[in-house]
Amino acid sequence: MAKQQRVVIVGGGVIGLLTAFNLAAQVEHVVLLDRSGVGQESSWAGGGIVSPLYPWRYNTAVTALAHWSQDFYPQLARRLLAETGLDPEVHTTGLYWLDLEDEAQALAWAKRQGRPLSTVDISDVERAVPVLGAGYSRAIYMAGVANVRNPRLVKSLRAALQAMPNVTIEEHCEVEGFIRKGEHILGVKTAQGERRGDQVVLAAGAWSGELLSSLGLELPVEPVKGQMILYKCAPDLLSSMVLAKGRYAIPRRDGHILIGSTLEYEGFDKTPTQSALESLKASAVELIPALADAQPVAHWAGLRPGSPEGIPYIGRVAGFEGLWLNCGHYRNGLVLAPASCHLFADLLLGREPIIDPRPYAPQGRI
Ligand SMILES: Cc1cc2nc3c(=O)[nH]c(=O)nc-3n(C[C@H](O)[C@H](O)[C@H](O)COP(=O)(O)OP(=O)(O)OC[C@H]3O[C@@H](n4cnc5c(N)ncnc54)[C@H](O)[C@@H]3O)c2cc1C
């Protein structure tokens, strides 16, 4: 694609931000529009585990993106820290799954994929993670799994983009529809007027389907609410991520521990609820009994962009020249972001793609 292109990106979550970051050096101008502040929706609300929660339960299309990203994250974090002084804090702790019902499938998947997943004697887990609750009998462990401090990741991406002379970030600028001439998409209509571009990228997370419906397209991306709570503990209290019965604890470097998460189909309502608070607190105490004496310092909800099988839509929209999607990352948008946005840039710029793009193509799926 010619360098003198203007790209308009709708949505400034991790996907829109990283798409802009990957395109900026290759195109003339990038305009990133967000109806609130950038990075304040799902990409802020997530836990930041740099792995799908149960990687073996996903389609190979998700696995391919996850593995590419996992290898790339430390490098991305170093670059962002160097460019912005803001550290996304990629914290490699490993992850223990406790009393998993599909342990055999997990181990078989890991063997096929060459991932370092192994069974661990529960007494060894108790030694490695002394704060873990009693009553677990089996564990598997994957070394090398990290978590990223996602609120800082989006902050550092925003700062990196703000330093780029050919990137414009417009916050509090709601996109209301598309400027269309026949089969050509020429830009977007916003509350503040038109924003024209040669290419328009829809990266509006859970809201992407709503926007695309104005073109008569049905994108099966729906909001899936997730609630989390946060504790502040001593930095060395919890040394690894632990997961049991669908609930997990994530230690940050400074002693914050996140407990997540709920999975709720409540439309676009993201009000935190008392019942989820109680349930998350109970999970926290089951995983780490020492938290019984602590009170959460925060409780919030976010809306994941749910999609069939969690396979994101990455690529051009057939029938509409100049319209592209990068959305629908469901529970894995933080781990999948580096690969998804690199692949997206490959496709838009006509480069050799890092991985086979066909499973993510919108064509035939919307
Ligand atoms: C509780 C919870 C835990 C999670 N844990 C993890 C995890 O551990 N690991 C992981 O990989 N993923 C996790 N996720 C999932 C991850 O957060 C999402 O997949 C990811 O953030 C999606 O990024 P996004 O940029 O597509 O969406 P978002 O971050 O939601 O960004 C979309 C942006 O589009 C903007 N927008 C919407 N409509 C418009 C409009 N009309 N005009 C202009 N702007 C608009 C919004 O304001 C928003 O900023 C979790 C999510 C939740 C909720």
The ligand as an SDF file (V2000), in Angstrom:
LIG
                    3D

 53 58  0  0  0  0  0  0  0  0999 V2000
  -12.8310   -8.8980   33.7630 C   0  0  0  0  0  0  0  0  0  0  0  0
  -12.0300   -9.1050   32.5200 C   0  0  0  0  0  0  0  0  0  0  0  0
  -10.8520   -9.8670   32.6030 C   0  0  0  0  0  0  0  0  0  0  0  0
  -10.0800  -10.0440   31.4610 C   0  0  0  0  0  0  0  0  0  0  0  0
   -8.8830  -10.7100   31.5690 N   0  0  0  0  0  0  0  0  0  0  0  0
   -8.0900  -10.8610   30.4830 C   0  0  0  0  0  0  0  0  0  0  0  0
   -6.8290  -11.5010   30.6000 C   0  0  0  0  0  0  0  0  0  0  0  0
   -6.4080  -11.8870   31.7020 O   0  0  0  0  0  0  0  0  0  0  0  0
   -6.0850  -11.6620   29.4640 N   0  0  0  0  0  0  0  0  0  0  0  0
   -6.5210  -11.2380   28.2430 C   0  0  0  0  0  0  0  0  0  0  0  0
   -5.8250  -11.4390   27.2470 O   0  0  0  0  0  0  0  0  0  0  0  0
   -7.7120  -10.6010   28.1080 N   0  0  0  0  0  0  0  0  0  0  0  0
   -8.5000  -10.4160   29.2000 C   0  0  0  0  0  0  0  0  0  0  0  0
   -9.7170   -9.7930   29.0800 N   0  0  0  0  0  0  0  0  0  0  0  0
  -10.2030   -9.4590   27.7340 C   0  0  0  0  0  0  0  0  0  0  0  0
   -9.5930   -8.1930   27.2010 C   0  0  0  0  0  0  0  0  0  0  0  0
   -9.6600   -7.1920   28.1710 O   0  0  0  0  0  0  0  0  0  0  0  0
  -10.3400   -7.7720   25.9150 C   0  0  0  0  0  0  0  0  0  0  0  0
  -10.4030   -8.8360   24.9860 O   0  0  0  0  0  0  0  0  0  0  0  0
   -9.6140   -6.6170   25.2320 C   0  0  0  0  0  0  0  0  0  0  0  0
   -9.3600   -5.5790   26.1400 O   0  0  0  0  0  0  0  0  0  0  0  0
  -10.4300   -6.0740   24.0480 C   0  0  0  0  0  0  0  0  0  0  0  0
   -9.7720   -4.9300   23.5630 O   0  0  0  0  0  0  0  0  0  0  0  0
  -10.4880   -3.9650   22.5360 P   0  0  0  0  0  0  0  0  0  0  0  0
   -9.5110   -2.8980   22.2200 O   0  0  0  0  0  0  0  0  0  0  0  0
  -11.0470   -4.7800   21.4250 O   0  0  0  0  0  0  0  0  0  0  0  0
  -11.7610   -3.4140   23.3360 O   0  0  0  0  0  0  0  0  0  0  0  0
  -11.8900   -2.2260   24.4070 P   0  0  0  0  0  0  0  0  0  0  0  0
  -10.7340   -2.1600   25.3030 O   0  0  0  0  0  0  0  0  0  0  0  0
  -13.2400   -2.3630   25.0280 O   0  0  0  0  0  0  0  0  0  0  0  0
  -11.8380   -0.9290   23.5020 O   0  0  0  0  0  0  0  0  0  0  0  0
  -12.8690   -0.5470   22.6380 C   0  0  0  0  0  0  0  0  0  0  0  0
  -12.8430    0.9510   22.5570 C   0  0  0  0  0  0  0  0  0  0  0  0
  -13.7710    1.3910   21.5550 O   0  0  0  0  0  0  0  0  0  0  0  0
  -14.3630    2.5780   21.9990 C   0  0  0  0  0  0  0  0  0  0  0  0
  -15.6240    2.7690   21.2820 N   0  0  0  0  0  0  0  0  0  0  0  0
  -16.7090    1.9760   21.3160 C   0  0  0  0  0  0  0  0  0  0  0  0
  -17.6760    2.4620   20.5240 N   0  0  0  0  0  0  0  0  0  0  0  0
  -17.1850    3.5950   19.9580 C   0  0  0  0  0  0  0  0  0  0  0  0
  -17.7210    4.5610   19.0700 C   0  0  0  0  0  0  0  0  0  0  0  0
  -18.9540    4.4450   18.5680 N   0  0  0  0  0  0  0  0  0  0  0  0
  -16.9510    5.6070   18.7050 N   0  0  0  0  0  0  0  0  0  0  0  0
  -15.6850    5.7520   19.1990 C   0  0  0  0  0  0  0  0  0  0  0  0
  -15.1410    4.8520   20.0640 N   0  0  0  0  0  0  0  0  0  0  0  0
  -15.8760    3.7890   20.4390 C   0  0  0  0  0  0  0  0  0  0  0  0
  -14.5440    2.3940   23.4910 C   0  0  0  0  0  0  0  0  0  0  0  0
  -14.6830    3.6180   24.1780 O   0  0  0  0  0  0  0  0  0  0  0  0
  -13.2760    1.6150   23.8570 C   0  0  0  0  0  0  0  0  0  0  0  0
  -12.2410    2.4740   24.3150 O   0  0  0  0  0  0  0  0  0  0  0  0
  -10.4970   -9.5260   30.2040 C   0  0  0  0  0  0  0  0  0  0  0  0
  -11.6570   -8.7580   30.1440 C   0  0  0  0  0  0  0  0  0  0  0  0
  -12.4080   -8.5290   31.2840 C   0  0  0  0  0  0  0  0  0  0  0  0
  -13.6260   -7.6720   31.2000 C   0  0  0  0  0  0  0  0  0  0  0  0
  1  2  1  0
  2  3  1  0
  2 52  2  0
  3  4  2  0
  4  5  1  0
  4 50  1  0
  5  6  2  0
  6  7  1  0
  6 13  1  0
  7  8  2  0
  7  9  1  0
  9 10  1  0
 10 11  2  0
 10 12  1  0
 12 13  2  0
 13 14  1  0
 14 15  1  0
 14 50  1  0
 15 16  1  0
 16 17  1  0
 16 18  1  0
 18 19  1  0
 18 20  1  0
 20 21  1  0
 20 22  1  0
 22 23  1  0
 23 24  1  0
 24 25  2  0
 24 26  1  0
 24 27  1  0
 27 28  1  0
 28 29  2  0
 28 30  1  0
 28 31  1  0
 31 32  1  0
 32 33  1  0
 33 34  1  0
 33 48  1  0
 34 35  1  0
 35 36  1  0
 35 46  1  0
 36 37  1  0
 36 45  1  0
 37 38  2  0
 38 39  1  0
 39 40  1  0
 39 45  2  0
 40 41  1  0
 40 42  2  0
 42 43  1  0
 43 44  2  0
 44 45  1  0
 46 47  1  0
 46 48  1  0
 48 49  1  0
 50 51  2  0
 51 52  1  0
 52 53  1  0
M  END
$$$$
